[in-house]
Amino acid sequence: YSDDFVKEHKEIIHHFVEYNPARVPRMISRASHIDTMKNPSVESIAEATQIGAGEFYQVLTDGMLANYPNSTGLLYWVFNRMWPVFSGIMLVDGHSQPVAPYYFTKRGFEQTHVSIQMDRLLWAAGETIQMSPTIINHTDKQYPGATLKINILDTHFKTVWMNSQATNIQKGTYVENLKQESY
């Protein structure tokens, strides 16, 4: 948990996440961005924490894969809980059914996957967002002359920023970190 570790090991920043009791209030705080947590039902808190956990799993997965070859694998701490629980910090529930984080994680392992690397998920009004687009390819297919398009939408799904970049996606295990964009 040392700030110096982050500064000295930038190439492995996404590697270590361990249990910390402060995570539970943060998980509920993140759930409040998805649904109201003033007096939640079991269903709404389960859904909201699963979506929040899914976002975390996707950020972790995308960050690890974008860091290839320094990162070559992931070990998810909780595949499933053997009992029903509302928390979304798992991939499969106590009834052996996939929960929301499973689908976020599955998307991260698409054969050809585009992700945006950001240092955080929330910003205050007026802040500049730094984004680093990454293309990850796990196939024997190449895509010469591909175009990567980025659209940022507001809360009413209106485009507030857009950009595109030309690239050539190589075949095989391939990761390309494109130029950093600011919005």
Secondary structure, 3 states (H helix, E strand, C coil): CCHHHHHHCHHHCCCCCCCCCCHHHHHHHHHCCCCCCCCCCHHHHHHHHHHHHHHHHHHHHHHHHHCCCCCCCCCCCCCECCCCCCCCCCCECCCCCECHHHHHHHHHCCCEEEEEECCCCCCCCCCCCEEEEEEEEEECCCEEEEEEEEEEECCCCCEEEEEEEEEEECCEEEEEECCCEEC
